[in-house]
Amino acid sequence: MSSPADSNPARGSGTQPREVTSVAVLTESDLGSEAQRERRKRILDATLAIASKGGYDAVQMRAVADRADVAVGTLYRYFPSKVHLLVSAMGREIARVDTKTDPATYAEMTRHQRLNLVVNKLNRAMQRNPLLTEAMTRAYVFADASAAGEVDHVQKLIDSMFAGAMSDGEPTEEQYHISRVISDVWLSNLLAWLTRRASATDFTTRLDLAVRLLIGDDDQPKI
C-alpha cells in the first residue's frame, strides 16, 4: 500500500513543506516491561472504543487518556498525536485479521483461492464498523512524515498478508510486488466504500478482478 506522502497534493503547488518536529516517544521496541506493554494496550483499546462510537473527531487525546486511565503526558510519550494513535490501532486490527487465518486452511486451496480468502477477511473486518474504519483510514491517508513508522508498519502488514497467501513458503520478490499493487487497489476501494462511491459488492468485485488480472484464476494461473 503506497505511503500517503507519495500522493500529497501539496507537492508541486509551490507550498513549502511543513517542517516535522522530532518527538521523543516510546516505540514498541522500547517497551521493556509488562506494565508498559499493558499501558500501551489500554491506550489502543481506548482509542478503538472511542473511534467505534464517535469516529475520527471523537478521538481526542484527553478523552483517550481518561478512558485508558493514564495521564495526558504519559499518553503523549506513547503516541504524540491522534494520527499516531489511529494508525497504530489500524495496524493492530489488521494484525488480528492475519492471526485469525489458519495456515492449515491453505492446504487444499489454490493461490487464487487463498488470496481471495485473505482479501475477503480483511474486507469484512474493515466493513464491520464503518465509523472505526473511517477514523483509522483517515488518519492513515493524511499522516505526515512524523508518523512514517506507523504507516510503514501498516503497509508491511498488508503486503505480507497478501504475499503470504500467494506463496507456498517464503514469498518471492515478485509476489511482494504483486501484493503492493493489490494493497493499493484495496485502499482505493476502501476509500470509495467509506465515501459511499462504491457498495460493499463493488468493493469485493473490484478486488476479485484485480486478483484475477494479476495472478490469474484456478483455470488459468499466471504465477
C-alpha positions as a Markdown table, in Angstrom:
| # | Residue | x | y | z |
|---|---|---|---|---|
| 1 | Met | 0.0 | 0.0 | 0.0 |
| 2 | Ser | 1.6 | 3.2 | -1.1 |
| 3 | Ser | 2.6 | 5.7 | 1.5 |
| 4 | Pro | 0.2 | 8.7 | 1.7 |
| 5 | Ala | 3.2 | 11.0 | 1.4 |
| 6 | Asp | 3.7 | 9.7 | -2.2 |
| 7 | Ser | 0.4 | 11.3 | -3.2 |
| 8 | Asn | 0.5 | 14.5 | -1.2 |
| 9 | Pro | -1.5 | 17.2 | -3.1 |
| 10 | Ala | 0.7 | 19.9 | -1.7 |
| 11 | Arg | 3.7 | 18.7 | -3.8 |
| 12 | Gly | 4.3 | 20.8 | -6.8 |
| 13 | Ser | 1.8 | 23.5 | -5.6 |
| 14 | Gly | 4.5 | 25.9 | -4.5 |
| 15 | Thr | 3.7 | 25.4 | -0.9 |
| 16 | Gln | 6.7 | 24.9 | 1.3 |
| 17 | Pro | 6.6 | 21.5 | 3.1 |
| 18 | Arg | 5.8 | 21.7 | 6.7 |
| 19 | Glu | 8.7 | 21.1 | 9.0 |
| 20 | Val | 8.3 | 17.9 | 11.0 |
| 21 | Thr | 9.3 | 18.2 | 14.7 |
| 22 | Ser | 11.0 | 15.2 | 16.2 |
| 23 | Val | 9.2 | 14.0 | 19.3 |
| 24 | Ala | 10.8 | 11.6 | 21.8 |
| 25 | Val | 8.3 | 8.8 | 22.1 |
| 26 | Leu | 8.3 | 5.2 | 23.3 |
| 27 | Thr | 8.2 | 2.8 | 20.4 |
| 28 | Glu | 7.1 | -0.8 | 20.8 |
| 29 | Ser | 10.7 | -1.9 | 20.9 |
| 30 | Asp | 11.2 | 0.5 | 23.9 |
| 31 | Leu | 8.5 | -1.2 | 25.9 |
| 32 | Gly | 10.7 | -3.4 | 28.1 |
| 33 | Ser | 8.3 | -4.0 | 31.0 |
| 34 | Glu | 4.9 | -5.8 | 31.1 |
| 35 | Ala | 3.5 | -2.7 | 32.7 |
| 36 | Gln | 4.5 | -0.5 | 29.7 |
| 37 | Arg | 3.1 | -3.1 | 27.2 |
| 38 | Glu | -0.2 | -3.2 | 29.2 |
| 39 | Arg | -0.4 | 0.6 | 29.3 |
| 40 | Arg | 0.0 | 0.7 | 25.5 |
| 41 | Lys | -2.7 | -1.9 | 25.1 |
| 42 | Arg | -5.1 | 0.1 | 27.3 |
| 43 | Ile | -4.4 | 3.2 | 25.3 |
| 44 | Leu | -5.1 | 1.4 | 22.0 |
| 45 | Asp | -8.2 | -0.3 | 23.4 |
| 46 | Ala | -9.5 | 3.1 | 24.5 |
| 47 | Thr | -8.8 | 4.6 | 21.1 |
| 48 | Leu | -10.7 | 1.8 | 19.3 |
| 49 | Ala | -13.6 | 2.1 | 21.7 |
| 50 | Ile | -13.9 | 5.9 | 21.2 |
| 51 | Ala | -13.5 | 5.8 | 17.4 |
| 52 | Ser | -16.0 | 2.9 | 17.2 |
| 53 | Lys | -18.7 | 5.1 | 18.7 |
| 54 | Gly | -17.8 | 8.6 | 17.5 |
| 55 | Gly | -15.4 | 8.3 | 14.6 |
| 56 | Tyr | -12.3 | 10.4 | 13.9 |
| 57 | Asp | -13.5 | 13.6 | 15.5 |
| 58 | Ala | -14.3 | 11.9 | 18.8 |
| 59 | Val | -10.7 | 10.7 | 19.3 |
| 60 | Gln | -9.3 | 13.4 | 21.5 |
| 61 | Met | -6.1 | 12.9 | 23.5 |
| 62 | Arg | -7.8 | 13.9 | 26.8 |
| 63 | Ala | -10.7 | 11.5 | 26.2 |
| 64 | Val | -8.3 | 8.7 | 25.3 |
| 65 | Ala | -6.2 | 9.4 | 28.4 |
| 66 | Asp | -9.2 | 9.4 | 30.7 |
| 67 | Arg | -10.6 | 6.2 | 29.3 |
| 68 | Ala | -7.2 | 4.4 | 29.4 |
| 69 | Asp | -6.6 | 5.7 | 32.9 |
| 70 | Val | -3.3 | 7.4 | 32.1 |
| 71 | Ala | -2.0 | 10.9 | 32.4 |
| 72 | Val | -2.2 | 13.0 | 29.2 |
| 73 | Gly | 1.6 | 13.5 | 29.4 |
| 74 | Thr | 2.1 | 9.7 | 29.6 |
| 75 | Leu | -0.2 | 9.3 | 26.6 |
| 76 | Tyr | 1.9 | 11.7 | 24.5 |
| 77 | Arg | 5.0 | 9.7 | 25.4 |
| 78 | Tyr | 3.5 | 6.7 | 23.7 |
| 79 | Phe | 1.6 | 8.5 | 20.9 |
| 80 | Pro | 2.4 | 12.1 | 20.1 |
| 81 | Ser | -0.9 | 12.7 | 18.2 |
| 82 | Lys | -4.3 | 11.2 | 17.4 |
| 83 | Val | -2.9 | 10.3 | 13.9 |
| 84 | His | -0.2 | 8.1 | 15.6 |
| 85 | Leu | -2.9 | 6.6 | 17.8 |
| 86 | Leu | -5.3 | 5.7 | 15.0 |
| 87 | Val | -2.7 | 4.4 | 12.5 |
| 88 | Ser | -1.2 | 2.2 | 15.3 |
| 89 | Ala | -4.7 | 1.0 | 16.1 |
| 90 | Met | -5.2 | 0.2 | 12.4 |
| 91 | Gly | -2.0 | -1.9 | 12.5 |
| 92 | Arg | -3.3 | -3.8 | 15.5 |
| 93 | Glu | -6.7 | -4.5 | 13.8 |
| 94 | Ile | -5.1 | -5.8 | 10.6 |
| 95 | Ala | -2.7 | -7.9 | 12.6 |
| 96 | Arg | -5.7 | -9.5 | 14.3 |
| 97 | Val | -7.1 | -10.5 | 10.9 |
| 98 | Asp | -3.8 | -12.0 | 9.9 |
| 99 | Thr | -3.5 | -14.1 | 13.1 |
| 100 | Lys | -7.1 | -15.5 | 12.5 |
| 101 | Thr | -6.0 | -17.1 | 9.2 |
| 102 | Asp | -5.1 | -20.7 | 9.9 |
| 103 | Pro | -2.3 | -21.9 | 7.7 |
| 104 | Ala | -3.8 | -25.3 | 7.7 |
| 105 | Thr | -6.8 | -23.8 | 5.8 |
| 106 | Tyr | -4.5 | -23.2 | 2.8 |
| 107 | Ala | -3.5 | -26.8 | 2.3 |
| 108 | Glu | -6.1 | -27.7 | -0.3 |
| 109 | Met | -6.5 | -24.2 | -1.8 |
| 110 | Thr | -5.0 | -22.6 | -4.9 |
| 111 | Arg | -3.2 | -19.3 | -4.8 |
| 112 | His | -6.2 | -17.5 | -6.2 |
| 113 | Gln | -8.5 | -19.0 | -3.6 |
| 114 | Arg | -6.0 | -18.2 | -0.7 |
| 115 | Leu | -5.6 | -14.6 | -1.8 |
| 116 | Asn | -9.3 | -14.1 | -2.2 |
| 117 | Leu | -9.9 | -15.6 | 1.3 |
| 118 | Val | -7.4 | -13.2 | 2.9 |
| 119 | Val | -8.8 | -10.2 | 0.9 |
| 120 | Asn | -12.3 | -11.0 | 1.9 |
| 121 | Lys | -11.4 | -11.5 | 5.6 |
| 122 | Leu | -9.8 | -8.1 | 5.6 |
| 123 | Asn | -12.8 | -6.5 | 3.8 |
| 124 | Arg | -15.2 | -8.0 | 6.3 |
| 125 | Ala | -13.1 | -6.8 | 9.2 |
| 126 | Met | -13.0 | -3.2 | 7.8 |
| 127 | Gln | -16.7 | -3.1 | 7.0 |
| 128 | Arg | -17.8 | -4.3 | 10.4 |
| 129 | Asn | -17.6 | -0.9 | 11.9 |
| 130 | Pro | -17.6 | 2.0 | 9.4 |
| 131 | Leu | -17.0 | 4.7 | 12.0 |
| 132 | Leu | -13.9 | 3.0 | 13.2 |
| 133 | Thr | -12.6 | 2.2 | 9.8 |
| 134 | Glu | -13.2 | 5.7 | 8.6 |
| 135 | Ala | -11.3 | 7.1 | 11.6 |
| 136 | Met | -8.3 | 4.7 | 11.1 |
| 137 | Thr | -8.2 | 5.2 | 7.3 |
| 138 | Arg | -8.5 | 8.9 | 7.5 |
| 139 | Ala | -5.5 | 9.0 | 9.9 |
| 140 | Tyr | -3.5 | 6.7 | 7.6 |
| 141 | Val | -4.2 | 8.7 | 4.4 |
| 142 | Phe | -3.4 | 12.1 | 6.0 |
| 143 | Ala | -0.5 | 11.0 | 8.1 |
| 144 | Asp | 2.6 | 13.2 | 7.7 |
| 145 | Ala | 6.3 | 12.2 | 7.9 |
| 146 | Ser | 6.2 | 12.2 | 11.7 |
| 147 | Ala | 4.0 | 9.0 | 11.5 |
| 148 | Ala | 6.1 | 7.3 | 8.8 |
| 149 | Gly | 7.0 | 4.4 | 11.1 |
| 150 | Glu | 3.4 | 3.6 | 11.9 |
| 151 | Val | 2.3 | 4.0 | 8.3 |
| 152 | Asp | 5.1 | 1.8 | 7.1 |
| 153 | His | 4.1 | -0.9 | 9.7 |
| 154 | Val | 0.5 | -1.0 | 8.4 |
| 155 | Gln | 1.7 | -1.1 | 4.8 |
| 156 | Lys | 4.1 | -4.0 | 5.5 |
| 157 | Leu | 1.4 | -5.9 | 7.4 |
| 158 | Ile | -1.0 | -5.8 | 4.5 |
| 159 | Asp | 1.7 | -6.6 | 1.9 |
| 160 | Ser | 2.9 | -9.6 | 4.0 |
| 161 | Met | -0.7 | -10.9 | 4.3 |
| 162 | Phe | -1.3 | -10.8 | 0.6 |
| 163 | Ala | 2.2 | -12.1 | -0.4 |
| 164 | Gly | 1.9 | -14.9 | 2.2 |
| 165 | Ala | -1.4 | -16.0 | 0.7 |
| 166 | Met | 0.3 | -16.3 | -2.7 |
| 167 | Ser | 3.3 | -18.2 | -1.5 |
| 168 | Asp | 3.8 | -21.9 | -0.7 |
| 169 | Gly | 6.7 | -20.9 | 1.5 |
| 170 | Glu | 8.7 | -17.7 | 1.7 |
| 171 | Pro | 7.2 | -15.0 | -0.6 |
| 172 | Thr | 9.3 | -14.1 | -3.6 |
| 173 | Glu | 10.1 | -10.5 | -4.6 |
| 174 | Glu | 7.6 | -10.7 | -7.5 |
| 175 | Gln | 4.9 | -11.8 | -5.0 |
| 176 | Tyr | 5.7 | -8.8 | -2.8 |
| 177 | His | 5.4 | -6.5 | -5.9 |
| 178 | Ile | 2.1 | -8.0 | -6.7 |
| 179 | Ser | 0.8 | -7.7 | -3.2 |
| 180 | Arg | 1.8 | -4.0 | -3.2 |
| 181 | Val | -0.4 | -3.4 | -6.2 |
| 182 | Ile | -3.3 | -5.3 | -4.7 |
| 183 | Ser | -2.9 | -3.4 | -1.4 |
| 184 | Asp | -3.1 | -0.1 | -3.4 |
| 185 | Val | -6.3 | -1.3 | -5.1 |
| 186 | Trp | -7.6 | -2.4 | -1.8 |
| 187 | Leu | -7.0 | 1.0 | -0.2 |
| 188 | Ser | -8.5 | 2.9 | -3.1 |
| 189 | Asn | -11.7 | 0.8 | -3.0 |
| 190 | Leu | -11.9 | 1.0 | 0.8 |
| 191 | Leu | -11.9 | 4.8 | 0.5 |
| 192 | Ala | -14.6 | 4.6 | -2.2 |
| 193 | Trp | -16.7 | 2.4 | 0.1 |
| 194 | Leu | -16.2 | 4.7 | 3.0 |
| 195 | Thr | -17.3 | 7.8 | 1.0 |
| 196 | Arg | -20.3 | 5.8 | -0.5 |
| 197 | Arg | -18.9 | 5.9 | -4.0 |
| 198 | Ala | -18.9 | 2.1 | -4.1 |
| 199 | Ser | -21.0 | -0.6 | -2.4 |
| 200 | Ala | -19.7 | -3.5 | -0.5 |
| 201 | Thr | -20.4 | -5.6 | -3.5 |
| 202 | Asp | -18.5 | -3.2 | -5.8 |
| 203 | Phe | -15.6 | -3.4 | -3.3 |
| 204 | Thr | -15.5 | -7.2 | -3.4 |
| 205 | Thr | -16.0 | -7.4 | -7.2 |
| 206 | Arg | -13.2 | -5.0 | -8.0 |
| 207 | Leu | -10.7 | -6.7 | -5.7 |
| 208 | Asp | -11.5 | -10.1 | -7.2 |
| 209 | Leu | -11.0 | -8.6 | -10.7 |
| 210 | Ala | -7.6 | -7.2 | -9.6 |
| 211 | Val | -6.5 | -10.5 | -8.2 |
| 212 | Arg | -7.5 | -12.4 | -11.3 |
| 213 | Leu | -5.7 | -9.9 | -13.6 |
| 214 | Leu | -2.6 | -10.1 | -11.5 |
| 215 | Ile | -2.3 | -13.8 | -10.6 |
| 216 | Gly | -4.9 | -15.5 | -12.8 |
| 217 | Asp | -7.6 | -17.8 | -11.5 |
| 218 | Asp | -8.0 | -21.6 | -10.9 |
| 219 | Asp | -8.3 | -22.3 | -14.6 |
| 220 | Gln | -5.6 | -20.0 | -15.9 |
| 221 | Pro | -3.0 | -19.3 | -13.2 |
| 222 | Lys | -0.4 | -16.6 | -14.1 |
| 223 | Ile | 2.1 | -17.3 | -11.3 |
